[in-house]
Amino acid sequence: MNFKEQGQGQGQPVVLIHGLFGSLDNLGLLARPLSEQYRVISVDLRNHGASFHSDEMSYPAQAADLLALLDRLGLEQVAIVGHSMGGKVGMQLAKLAPTRVAKLVVADIAPVAYPHARHQNVFAGLNATLEQVPQSRSEAEAILAQHIEIAGVRQFLLKSFAKTGHGWGWRFNVPALERNYANIMGWPDAQSRFEGPALFIKGGDSDYMQPEHTDTVMAQFPAAKARVIAGTGHWLHAEKPVLFNKLVVDFLSTGG
């Protein structure tokens, strides 16, 4: 796994995990203030960023990747902050190795299976770029715009569009993500529990966390607390970073 370390703080090391189509820079607005107090490790999940590509994209496999990284870095226990898909990876790791996770923060995702139609337009746009092979970021955006109306979504995706020795292309593994999309939107482990402290932060305008998910969350994370950031969508950490960062820092420093 590719990762980046920041900070020399004496507090519990903190691992930051991005979401689908993202990279280790996505939680940079949180990493910087955290690094004043903690050792912060931002990771590229498999098939994303500069990490390895794989045909497998299950949550147990991704959690095992993180566990191997913790072993490699000699970290016995860490706090986890994960957004969206990264939140699911964090939840899976907490269940897989509960003694290794001191605290868990999950940003705008629930431990449930979601409908498989949320990203159809995104994959349509990405596949169009694979077929037409744009030679610049502006060409790639023009192709994406034929399928993805929201400019912010296009700009987020284009953060992972880069020039390499083989020309322009996506850092994330589009074919593997599409083949494993059912796994990504699903949730394989609704039975086991993580008894440690957990904080679920919801974007007030996002539909990823709903009131009907409360019982499911509490069944799997009985010590969970919840906070809502009003006036934000799924990208709550980027839309209101000061408030999001305060919630995370307060939770990590006091246990909630």
C-alpha positions as a printed Julia matrix, in Angstrom:
256×3 Matrix{Float64}:
   0.0     0.0     0.0
   1.1     3.51   -0.74
   0.89    5.82    2.27
   2.02    9.19    3.55
   3.05   10.07    7.09
   2.7    13.46    8.73
   3.36   14.76   12.23
   5.41   13.62   15.18
   2.72   14.0    17.83
   2.69   11.84   20.92
  -1.0    10.98   20.71
  -2.47    7.77   19.33
  -1.43    7.28   15.67
  -4.32    8.04   13.32
  -4.97    6.31    9.98
  -7.02    8.22    7.4
  -8.9     6.24    4.72
 -10.4     7.79    1.58
 -13.51    6.72   -0.29
 -14.29    5.28   -3.73
 -12.37    6.93   -6.63
 -10.29    8.85   -4.1
  -6.73    8.94   -2.85
  -4.73    9.69    0.28
  -4.97   13.44   -0.35
  -8.77   13.5     0.07
  -8.61   13.93    3.84
  -5.74   16.4     3.69
  -7.8    19.15    5.35
  -8.05   16.87    8.38
  -4.52   15.47    8.22
  -2.87   18.85    8.65
  -4.46   19.85   11.98
  -4.27   16.27   13.28
  -0.55   16.15   12.54
   0.04   18.82   15.2
  -0.93   16.3    17.87
  -0.71   12.86   16.27
   1.31   10.73   13.93
  -0.99   10.65   10.88
  -0.88    7.94    8.22
  -2.92    8.62    5.07
  -3.33    5.59    2.82
  -4.16    4.78   -0.8
  -6.48    1.78   -0.78
  -5.83   -1.01   -3.27
  -6.8    -0.08   -6.83
  -6.49    3.61   -5.91
  -3.76    6.22   -6.0
  -0.27    4.75   -6.12
  -1.2     1.5    -4.39
  -1.18   -1.89   -6.07
  -3.9    -3.08   -8.43
  -5.82   -6.26   -7.75
  -8.77   -8.17   -9.17
 -10.15   -8.51   -5.62
 -11.84   -5.58   -3.89
 -13.65   -7.06   -0.9
 -13.81   -5.37    2.5
 -12.06   -8.27    4.28
  -9.21   -8.01    1.76
  -8.92   -4.26    2.18
  -8.98   -4.56    5.97
  -6.22   -7.17    5.73
  -4.19   -4.7     3.64
  -4.42   -2.14    6.43
  -3.58   -4.69    9.09
  -0.46   -5.67    7.14
   0.51   -1.99    6.93
   0.09   -1.56   10.69
   2.34   -4.57   11.22
   4.9    -3.18    8.78
   4.94    0.16   10.62
   5.03   -1.5    14.03
   1.78    0.12   15.15
   0.05   -1.93   17.84
  -3.01    0.3    18.09
  -4.36    3.21   16.06
  -7.38    5.41   15.64
  -9.18    5.09   12.31
 -10.97    7.82   10.35
 -12.68    6.65    7.17
 -14.95    8.42    4.71
 -17.57    6.58    2.66
 -16.02    3.36    1.32
 -13.05    4.1     3.57
 -15.45    4.14    6.5
 -16.55    0.64    5.59
 -12.92   -0.47    5.39
 -12.37    1.02    8.83
 -15.43   -0.72   10.24
 -14.26   -4.03    8.79
 -10.77   -3.58   10.26
 -12.25   -2.79   13.68
 -14.19   -6.04   13.54
 -11.29   -8.06   12.13
  -8.74   -6.84   14.69
 -10.56   -4.98   17.49
  -7.5    -4.78   19.76
  -5.67   -2.81   17.06
  -8.35   -0.07   16.8
  -8.53    2.3    19.74
 -11.19    4.59   18.27
 -13.19    4.57   15.05
 -14.59    7.56   13.15
 -16.92    6.84   10.22
 -17.86    9.71    7.92
 -21.24    9.47    6.17
 -21.63    5.75    5.59
 -23.51    2.97    7.38
 -22.67   -0.73    7.76
 -25.33   -1.72    5.24
 -25.65   -2.7     1.59
 -26.6     0.16   -0.72
 -28.4     0.08   -4.1
 -26.1    -0.72   -7.0
 -27.14    2.23   -9.17
 -25.45    5.16   -7.45
 -22.45    5.47   -9.75
 -23.72    4.33  -13.15
 -23.06    7.72  -14.75
 -19.58    7.85  -13.25
 -18.61    4.5   -14.7
 -20.13    5.5   -18.03
 -17.91    8.58  -18.1
 -14.81    6.72  -16.97
 -15.3     3.99  -19.56
 -15.76    6.64  -22.24
 -12.35    8.07  -21.36
 -10.82    4.6   -21.6
 -12.26    4.23  -25.09
 -11.37    7.7   -26.37
  -7.99    8.06  -24.57
  -7.84   11.79  -23.81
  -4.42   13.44  -23.97
  -5.05   16.12  -21.37
  -7.1    16.79  -18.27
  -9.31   19.21  -20.21
 -10.06   16.57  -22.83
 -10.9    14.08  -20.09
 -13.28   16.54  -18.45
 -15.05   17.18  -21.76
 -15.65   13.45  -22.15
 -16.79   13.06  -18.54
 -19.19   16.0   -18.95
 -21.18   13.99  -21.5
 -22.13   11.6   -18.68
 -21.6    13.48  -15.38
 -23.52   16.73  -14.96
 -22.1    17.88  -11.63
 -18.85   19.77  -12.16
 -17.67   19.03   -8.61
 -17.88   15.3    -9.25
 -15.84   15.67  -12.43
 -13.2    17.71  -10.63
 -12.97   15.15   -7.85
 -12.45   12.33  -10.33
  -9.87   14.32  -12.28
  -7.66   14.55   -9.2
  -6.77   10.95  -10.06
  -6.19   11.6   -13.77
  -2.46   11.95  -14.31
   0.3    11.74  -16.87
   2.72    8.85  -16.55
   5.44    7.36  -18.7
   2.69    5.62  -20.63
   0.61    8.74  -21.21
  -2.48   10.1   -19.47
  -4.69    7.79  -17.45
  -6.52    7.05  -14.23
  -4.62    6.19  -11.08
  -7.53    4.09   -9.88
  -8.24    0.76  -11.54
 -11.5     1.4   -13.39
 -12.14   -2.18  -14.62
 -11.53   -3.73  -11.19
 -13.72   -1.16   -9.44
 -16.56   -1.78  -11.87
 -16.27   -5.57  -11.6
 -16.28   -5.34   -7.81
 -18.94   -2.67   -7.54
 -21.42   -5.03   -5.87
 -18.83   -5.76   -3.18
 -18.1    -2.06   -2.7
 -21.75   -1.14   -2.29
 -22.46   -4.24   -0.22
 -21.61   -5.14    3.34
 -20.41   -8.67    4.11
 -20.33   -8.63    7.89
 -23.55   -7.61    9.62
 -23.22  -10.1    12.48
 -19.96   -9.36   14.3
 -19.48   -6.38   16.6
 -16.87   -3.81   17.55
 -17.28   -2.86   21.18
 -14.85    0.06   21.19
 -15.66    3.78   20.94
 -17.01    4.82   17.57
 -18.26    8.1    16.13
 -20.53    8.25   13.08
 -20.69   11.69   11.44
 -23.49   12.3     8.95
 -23.81   15.01    6.33
 -27.17   16.59    7.09
 -28.26   16.64    3.45
 -26.74   13.27    2.5
 -28.86   10.18    1.94
 -26.11    7.7     2.82
 -27.11    7.56    6.48
 -30.81    7.34    7.29
 -32.78    7.01   10.54
 -33.61    3.42    9.64
 -29.88    2.6     9.79
 -29.66    3.46   13.51
 -30.55    0.01   14.84
 -28.16   -1.66   12.4
 -25.31    0.63   13.45
 -25.96    0.07   17.16
 -26.2    -3.7    16.72
 -22.71   -3.79   15.22
 -21.15   -0.83   17.07
 -22.91   -0.72   20.46
 -20.74    2.11   21.81
 -21.36    4.33   18.78
 -22.23    7.99   19.04
 -23.63   10.06   16.18
 -23.24   13.66   15.07
 -24.85   15.5    12.16
 -23.26   18.41   10.3
 -26.16   20.45    8.97
 -26.0    21.9     5.49
 -23.53   19.36    4.13
 -23.78   16.45    1.74
 -21.68   13.33    1.39
 -18.46   15.4     1.21
 -19.02   16.86    4.67
 -15.3    16.95    5.51
 -14.62   19.2     2.51
 -17.79   21.3     2.79
 -17.41   22.25    6.46
 -13.84   21.23    7.36
 -13.55   23.34   10.52
 -16.58   21.74   12.15
 -15.74   18.26   10.87
 -12.17   18.54   12.14
 -13.37   19.74   15.55
 -15.69   16.76   15.92
 -12.89   14.35   15.04
 -10.24   16.0    17.22
 -12.59   16.23   20.21
 -13.53   12.56   19.85
  -9.95   11.39   19.5
  -8.75   13.44   22.45
 -11.58   12.72   24.86
 -13.19    9.52   23.64
 -16.32   11.38   22.62
